[in-house]
Amino acid sequence: MKTKNTRIANLQEMIALEEKRAAIFSQITAINERLSALQKELYGAVASRAFQPPEPKKLLKQRRKGRGQLKSEILEFLQAAGAEGASVKELAARLGVKPINVHSWFHANIKKIAGLKKIGAARFTFKGSAKMMKKLTEKPAKKIKVKKGKRRAKRGLLKEQILAALVKAGDKGVTIQDLATQLKTDPKKIYVWFAITGKRIPGIIKIGRAQYKMKAF
């Protein structure tokens, strides 16, 4: 029990520190904007671009996370945040990933994970026992790689890519041809995916001929 409390306390401290860091970056942005304005007045628009400081967002390199790692970190942050929960934007900033990846993760897992709930516009909370957290966040045993396994990995990747594209497209949706172009794959594969896998995913709606969108949730 003491170990659990210490872990939650550490996570809460991390959240507080991330909020302080976000405030500092906001101040840096304001300073950079003022510097740019002064440089423009002194040297002109063309010359001032040579003195343009890097944007704070570029100081934080976004890290690529595995599916299991992202799930573990999202659930741990939500549990530490308590009833207040956290927004997609806050989670993305704290975990160092793109908001669209976090949004896609919730689309795929909101109905699969007990205790994971939406409490506002793109805001979520998680209430789970220590036993549940251990089961959800522990690393699964490594599987022996075989040729058939490689094919399954590609299918999983295609699903993530399509969901991310649908979320990004919003209400206007996206066509199968556009998806095939974006993902550099055969349109027939996209068509088959929607006909078989897409039908089983809540929220995917057909809005036109070979055109789909993700319903807001």
Secondary structure, DSSP 8 states (H G I E B T S, - for coil): -HHHHHHHHHHHHHHHHHHHHHHHHHHHHHHHHHHHHHHHHHHHHHHHGGG----HHHHS------HHHHHHHHHHHHHHHGGG-EEHHHHHHHHTS-HHHHHHHHHHHTTTSTTEEEEETTEEEE---HHHHHHHHS--------HHHHHHHHHHHHHHHHHHHHHHHGGG-EEHHHHHHHHTS-HHHHHHHHHHTGGGSTTEEEEETTEEEE---
